[in-house]
């Protein structure tokens, strides 16, 4: 029985073995957070630009403008919720008695 298990383990695909091992973080949390905020800002600026183009009559497709606006809105709502959760956690830590 154990021989059958070892045969299966020997035939394992190397890619699955690589996925099973935890990988070291390549960036720190601050760098990741900064890049996510930059991405959010780019989405908001792109949505604002599309709205301006739509108001000037330069935008060709209203559907694309609305999709970009909705994507930017959802991204902003997610960022606000993450901020709120982080602040709640920080406040909980401050309230802890030592």
Rosetta blueprint (number, residue, H / E / L):
1 X L
2 X H
3 X H
4 X H
5 X H
6 X H
7 X H
8 X H
9 X H
10 X H
11 X L
12 X L
13 X L
14 X H
15 X H
16 X H
17 X H
18 X H
19 X H
20 X H
21 X L
22 X L
23 X L
24 X L
25 X L
26 X L
27 X L
28 X L
29 X H
30 X H
31 X H
32 X H
33 X H
34 X H
35 X H
36 X H
37 X H
38 X H
39 X H
40 X H
41 X H
42 X H
43 X H
44 X H
45 X H
46 X H
47 X H
48 X H
49 X H
50 X H
51 X H
52 X H
53 X H
54 X H
55 X H
56 X H
57 X L
58 X L
59 X L
60 X L
61 X L
62 X H
63 X H
64 X H
65 X H
66 X H
67 X H
68 X H
69 X H
70 X H
71 X H
72 X H
73 X H
74 X H
75 X H
76 X H
77 X H
78 X H
79 X H
80 X H
81 X H
82 X H
83 X H
84 X H
85 X H
86 X H
87 X H
88 X H
89 X H
90 X H
91 X H
92 X H
93 X H
94 X H
95 X H
96 X L
97 X L
98 X L
